[in-house]
Amino acid sequence: MFKVEYKIITEQLKEIEYISDEEIQYNFLLGNVSLLSANAKIEMKWEWIPLLDFAYCLQMIVSNLNANDTAKEYFEFTENAETLEFSKQREQLKIVASFSSRVIETTFLDLKKGVYDFHFNISEYIRSSILGKPPSVLRKYLSVEL
């Protein structure tokens, strides 16, 4: 079992026709995130995590891990230099955070499903909250092809 929970703190869903990659990566749809498994919970209640960018990056991490039986991927939070380490050994996966003593243990398939669900929910929320077609730069983050 693996799940990503989130809470939106700040929305910027108006006037996005000229949104840039940088805005999505630092200022768009900010909030808190928790990673949960059956054995642990890693909380990031910092209120400034760009949720769509985080979901997009997690999808890329899953894609990279999918290519090998044994692999490591890292996510670094640019605002505070904290990290998440994703270690895959065949079908088992561990997530270690530089800012927590808790270690998440799950299967790679559960990670893949949990990350997909998180990205899908964030993307659908954005699509349902904006008028018209999303700008091309935003569409890149909303539709991840894996």
Backbone bond lengths (Angstrom), bond angles and torsions (degrees), N, CA, C in turn:
res aa  C-N    CA-C-N  psi(-1)  N-CA   C-N-CA  omega(-1)  CA-C   N-CA-C  phi
1 M - - - 1.437 - - 1.532 108.63 -
2 F 1.322 115.67 131.93 1.458 121.54 175.36 1.518 107.83 -148.49
3 K 1.318 114.78 137.96 1.459 120.19 -177.19 1.525 109.26 -148.07
4 V 1.337 115.15 146.29 1.464 121.15 173.90 1.521 106.88 -112.70
5 E 1.322 116.50 118.94 1.464 121.53 175.12 1.518 107.97 -104.01
6 Y 1.320 115.84 148.86 1.454 119.49 -179.41 1.517 110.84 -147.46
7 K 1.325 114.72 158.75 1.458 121.78 174.70 1.518 107.44 -135.01
8 I 1.319 115.74 124.75 1.465 120.51 178.17 1.530 108.60 -78.94
9 I 1.318 115.94 127.32 1.465 121.61 178.64 1.532 110.19 -102.99
10 T 1.327 116.95 -44.38 1.462 122.11 -177.25 1.522 110.10 -132.04
11 E 1.324 116.30 126.66 1.470 122.02 176.74 1.520 109.45 -109.02
12 Q 1.323 116.35 143.28 1.459 122.11 171.85 1.531 107.19 -132.90
13 L 1.311 117.08 65.10 1.465 120.60 -173.61 1.522 112.87 -95.77
14 K 1.298 117.83 1.52 1.470 121.98 176.58 1.528 108.94 -98.76
15 E 1.306 115.41 151.12 1.465 121.90 175.52 1.530 112.25 52.06
16 I 1.320 116.31 55.01 1.470 120.41 -178.41 1.521 112.51 -105.52
17 E 1.325 118.10 7.63 1.469 119.50 -176.18 1.526 113.21 -61.23
18 Y 1.329 117.68 -22.33 1.470 120.72 179.65 1.528 111.81 -117.21
19 I 1.319 117.46 27.25 1.461 121.35 -178.61 1.532 110.15 -64.56
20 S 1.321 115.61 144.69 1.473 120.88 -178.82 1.529 110.15 -109.84
21 D 1.335 115.30 166.39 1.466 120.45 173.68 1.524 110.22 -55.83
22 E 1.317 115.94 -44.82 1.463 120.34 -178.22 1.527 111.89 -60.04
23 E 1.321 117.41 -41.08 1.469 120.21 178.40 1.532 110.99 -64.49
24 I 1.342 116.57 -40.78 1.465 120.45 178.67 1.525 110.12 -65.24
25 Q 1.311 116.78 -38.70 1.464 121.49 -176.49 1.532 113.84 -75.72
26 Y 1.338 117.95 -19.29 1.461 119.52 -175.42 1.529 115.42 -126.66
27 N 1.333 119.13 -29.01 1.463 119.87 -168.99 1.517 116.42 -129.66
28 F 1.312 118.67 -0.87 1.457 121.09 -172.10 1.523 111.33 -100.79
29 L 1.311 116.69 123.56 1.467 123.66 176.67 1.532 110.96 54.82
30 L 1.321 115.72 71.45 1.466 122.13 -176.13 1.517 111.55 -88.17
31 G 1.337 115.84 148.50 1.453 118.12 179.26 1.510 114.30 -175.28
32 N 1.329 114.31 -162.55 1.460 123.91 178.99 1.519 109.37 -108.88
33 V 1.326 116.05 154.26 1.464 121.68 -179.98 1.524 109.06 -137.84
34 S 1.332 115.55 144.26 1.466 122.69 170.42 1.513 108.44 -130.64
35 L 1.333 116.03 135.94 1.458 122.33 173.68 1.521 106.97 -103.40
36 L 1.344 116.91 128.27 1.455 121.22 -175.78 1.511 111.73 -126.80
37 S 1.322 114.58 140.81 1.463 121.39 169.54 1.517 106.29 -133.27
38 A 1.320 116.26 -176.79 1.461 119.88 178.88 1.529 111.69 -65.48
39 N 1.352 117.06 -25.32 1.458 119.63 -173.85 1.531 115.45 -109.39
40 A 1.332 118.44 -10.29 1.471 118.60 -174.60 1.523 111.88 -160.37
41 K 1.334 112.97 164.54 1.459 120.89 176.69 1.524 107.55 -139.96
42 I 1.335 115.94 127.45 1.465 121.28 175.59 1.526 106.74 -111.77
43 E 1.333 115.51 118.07 1.463 120.72 -176.77 1.521 111.41 -103.88
44 M 1.325 114.29 139.62 1.460 122.20 176.14 1.529 107.01 -128.32
45 K 1.323 115.84 79.98 1.464 122.33 -177.63 1.525 109.72 -95.29
46 W 1.331 114.69 60.76 1.446 120.41 -176.13 1.523 112.73 -99.67
47 E 1.297 118.05 -11.67 1.471 125.96 176.55 1.522 114.61 67.20
48 W 1.306 119.27 4.52 1.469 120.55 -178.47 1.525 113.46 -126.31
49 I 1.321 118.74 10.03 1.464 120.42 179.88 1.532 109.41 -72.32
50 P 1.330 118.67 122.84 1.475 120.73 176.97 1.535 108.67 -73.70
51 L 1.327 115.77 103.70 1.463 121.72 -167.51 1.526 114.09 -63.01
52 L 1.326 118.08 -42.99 1.463 119.09 179.71 1.526 110.63 -65.84
53 D 1.303 117.87 -43.71 1.463 120.85 178.44 1.525 110.74 -63.26
54 F 1.324 118.04 -40.76 1.453 121.66 178.41 1.532 110.45 -62.40
55 A 1.328 116.73 -44.56 1.473 120.84 178.24 1.524 110.89 -62.44
56 Y 1.318 116.47 -42.10 1.471 122.16 178.36 1.538 110.39 -61.89
57 C 1.317 116.94 -46.07 1.470 121.23 -179.80 1.527 111.39 -65.20
58 L 1.329 117.38 -38.91 1.462 119.62 176.48 1.526 111.01 -62.94
59 Q 1.333 117.22 -37.66 1.471 120.19 176.44 1.532 110.09 -62.20
60 M 1.315 117.51 -40.54 1.468 120.97 178.56 1.529 111.42 -66.10
61 I 1.330 116.50 -38.31 1.469 120.94 177.00 1.524 110.16 -62.88
62 V 1.323 117.25 -45.28 1.467 121.14 177.60 1.525 110.41 -59.88
63 S 1.303 116.51 -43.66 1.466 120.71 179.37 1.534 111.00 -60.76
64 N 1.324 117.03 -43.98 1.469 120.99 179.43 1.528 111.90 -67.16
65 L 1.318 117.34 -40.01 1.466 120.77 178.81 1.526 111.53 -67.59
66 N 1.300 116.35 -31.19 1.458 122.06 -177.39 1.532 112.09 -62.84
67 A 1.308 117.04 -23.90 1.465 121.92 -174.61 1.529 113.65 -75.30
68 N 1.326 118.87 -17.60 1.473 121.44 -174.38 1.524 111.81 -137.77
69 D 1.335 115.90 153.74 1.465 120.40 174.56 1.522 112.03 -71.86
70 T 1.334 115.50 -35.79 1.458 121.33 179.02 1.522 107.52 -124.12
71 A 1.323 115.24 122.42 1.465 118.35 -177.33 1.523 110.18 -160.54
72 K 1.335 115.29 159.48 1.461 122.80 173.43 1.516 108.04 -131.99
73 E 1.311 114.84 140.74 1.461 122.18 174.30 1.523 107.33 -135.47
74 Y 1.312 115.68 152.70 1.461 121.39 -178.18 1.515 110.56 -128.33
75 F 1.329 114.69 146.40 1.457 121.41 169.65 1.512 106.59 -122.29
76 E 1.333 116.61 129.05 1.465 120.77 178.14 1.519 109.22 -114.98
77 F 1.327 115.20 128.93 1.461 121.10 174.70 1.527 107.63 -80.60
78 T 1.312 116.27 117.83 1.469 120.06 -174.29 1.524 113.07 -70.00
79 E 1.316 117.46 -24.41 1.464 119.68 -176.69 1.530 113.16 -75.01
80 N 1.345 116.74 -27.05 1.463 117.90 -177.42 1.532 113.53 -136.64
81 A 1.320 118.03 3.94 1.472 124.46 177.48 1.528 113.71 64.47
82 E 1.331 118.63 14.68 1.464 121.48 173.71 1.529 108.31 -75.04
83 T 1.334 116.64 157.75 1.456 119.78 -176.28 1.530 111.93 -133.37
84 L 1.323 113.66 158.28 1.462 123.44 167.77 1.519 106.68 -120.29
85 E 1.330 116.68 130.91 1.454 121.47 177.70 1.526 108.14 -111.70
86 F 1.327 115.92 126.89 1.463 123.24 178.89 1.526 107.06 -109.19
87 S 1.339 117.33 115.29 1.468 122.33 -178.29 1.522 109.28 -116.40
88 K 1.320 114.72 122.07 1.466 120.49 -179.68 1.521 109.60 -109.79
89 Q 1.333 116.28 129.65 1.467 124.42 172.36 1.525 105.62 -126.15
90 R 1.302 115.87 101.56 1.461 123.60 -174.72 1.529 109.07 56.13
91 E 1.318 118.59 -113.47 1.473 119.87 -178.57 1.524 113.30 -99.23
92 Q 1.319 117.48 1.46 1.465 121.31 179.45 1.522 109.97 -97.16
93 L 1.314 115.19 147.73 1.456 119.77 -177.35 1.525 109.98 -138.75
94 K 1.337 115.89 140.07 1.465 122.38 174.70 1.517 108.59 -123.01
95 I 1.318 115.10 142.19 1.461 121.51 173.22 1.517 107.08 -121.00
96 V 1.336 115.24 122.45 1.458 122.45 179.48 1.528 107.32 -118.98
97 A 1.324 115.64 131.07 1.471 121.20 179.23 1.523 109.28 -106.51
98 S 1.312 116.80 139.94 1.468 120.89 178.53 1.525 111.99 -68.02
99 F 1.320 117.50 -16.64 1.462 122.64 -173.25 1.529 113.09 -109.68
100 S 1.338 117.32 8.91 1.462 120.47 -177.52 1.523 109.78 -144.96
101 S 1.317 116.17 149.40 1.466 120.27 176.25 1.533 110.96 -87.46
102 R 1.311 117.31 -8.67 1.462 120.84 -179.73 1.524 110.73 -78.16
103 V 1.321 115.44 142.25 1.460 122.16 177.47 1.526 108.07 -121.34
104 I 1.307 115.93 127.09 1.459 120.59 177.37 1.520 108.40 -89.82
105 E 1.324 115.80 129.81 1.460 122.22 174.83 1.523 107.65 -121.45
106 T 1.322 115.30 129.43 1.456 121.10 -177.90 1.524 108.10 -156.35
107 T 1.306 116.60 -176.81 1.462 119.03 173.66 1.523 108.71 -94.86
108 F 1.312 115.45 157.91 1.455 119.33 177.16 1.526 110.90 -62.08
109 L 1.327 117.90 -39.35 1.469 120.75 178.79 1.527 111.91 -62.19
110 D 1.341 116.36 -39.59 1.469 118.95 177.08 1.526 111.33 -66.34
111 L 1.331 117.19 -40.06 1.469 120.33 175.34 1.523 110.00 -59.32
112 K 1.313 115.82 -48.40 1.466 120.95 -178.23 1.529 111.19 -57.63
113 K 1.324 116.76 -45.31 1.468 120.81 179.66 1.526 111.25 -66.87
114 G 1.341 117.00 -44.51 1.461 120.44 -179.26 1.519 112.78 -63.39
115 V 1.326 116.93 -39.83 1.467 121.29 178.45 1.525 109.96 -69.14
116 Y 1.333 116.68 -42.41 1.468 119.95 177.35 1.534 110.46 -58.93
117 D 1.320 117.42 -47.67 1.471 121.41 -179.74 1.528 111.31 -60.37
118 F 1.326 117.15 -43.94 1.466 122.10 178.48 1.527 110.26 -59.64
119 H 1.323 116.91 -50.68 1.461 120.88 -179.73 1.530 110.77 -62.12
120 F 1.316 117.30 -43.61 1.459 121.42 179.97 1.528 110.96 -61.00
121 N 1.330 117.33 -46.65 1.472 120.84 -178.60 1.524 112.17 -63.42
122 I 1.332 116.97 -43.87 1.473 120.61 177.97 1.532 109.66 -62.80
123 S 1.321 116.76 -45.77 1.464 121.55 -177.66 1.529 111.14 -63.26
124 E 1.321 116.82 -44.06 1.466 120.22 179.12 1.527 111.21 -65.43
125 Y 1.316 117.37 -37.97 1.460 120.70 176.89 1.537 110.35 -59.61
126 I 1.317 116.25 -45.70 1.467 120.31 179.79 1.520 110.74 -64.66
127 R 1.336 116.94 -48.00 1.474 120.54 -179.54 1.526 111.50 -57.54
128 S 1.327 116.79 -40.06 1.466 120.07 -177.66 1.532 112.34 -77.65
129 S 1.323 117.55 -13.76 1.463 121.28 -175.90 1.523 113.96 -100.46
130 I 1.325 117.78 -10.92 1.462 119.62 -178.72 1.523 109.73 -109.26
131 L 1.303 114.87 155.67 1.459 120.82 177.57 1.520 109.28 -92.00
132 G 1.313 115.88 135.30 1.456 119.77 175.50 1.514 113.30 77.16
133 K 1.322 113.69 -167.56 1.455 122.11 -177.82 1.529 109.95 -79.40
134 P 1.338 117.44 135.17 1.474 119.10 178.33 1.527 110.54 -64.87
135 P 1.339 117.85 147.17 1.463 120.81 175.82 1.534 110.51 -60.81
136 S 1.317 117.15 156.50 1.465 121.30 -173.86 1.522 112.96 -58.16
137 V 1.336 118.10 -40.35 1.468 119.56 -179.43 1.528 110.02 -63.79
138 L 1.306 118.56 -36.29 1.457 122.10 178.73 1.532 110.79 -72.35
139 R 1.324 117.40 -37.46 1.468 121.14 178.31 1.522 111.35 -58.83
140 K 1.327 117.01 -34.59 1.473 120.83 177.38 1.526 111.14 -56.97
141 Y 1.308 117.46 -41.25 1.466 122.58 -177.71 1.533 111.70 -80.16
142 L 1.333 116.52 -28.02 1.461 120.22 -178.05 1.520 113.34 -78.71
143 S 1.317 117.49 -28.85 1.466 121.52 -175.22 1.514 109.87 -122.79
144 V 1.302 115.43 95.45 1.464 120.62 179.56 1.518 108.00 -96.85
145 E 1.324 115.62 120.65 1.460 121.41 177.29 1.520 109.22 -92.38
146 L 1.316 116.33 117.33 1.478 120.10 179.20 1.504 110.09 -116.25
